Amino acid sequence: MKKIEAIIKPFKLDEVKDSLNEIGIQGMTVTEVKGFGRQKGHTELYRGAEYVVDFIPKIKIEIVTSDALASKVVDAIEKSAKTGKIGDGKIFIYSVEDVIRIRTGERGEGAV
């Protein structure tokens, strides 16, 4: 099994979710996060005063899926989250040793 984490622009969430639904992904965890990479930050004007926004709002999506479906998930996220501009985000892929469904005690891919 694989855990796929994607950091994307907030306005791309619906497109990514729809793309994942099309390939059969039924569950995911979504978290609002802040961070920066090459995009750095930017300066904003608020009530006449300038201030630097160091951390840019992003969305983190976490999905655990079978090894067979992992490449389709990555492709779907990559295509639907891409704007072609700096700050589009990153996708991280991890190996998952085991999964346990708390309600039933089911283990492995069946618990996903």
Secondary structure, 3 states (H helix, E strand, C coil): CEEEEEEECHHHHHHHHHHHHHCCCCCCEEEEEEECCCCCCEEEEECCEEEEECCEEEEEEEEEECHHHHHHHHHHHHHHHCCCCCCCCEEEEEECCCCECCCCCCEHHHHC
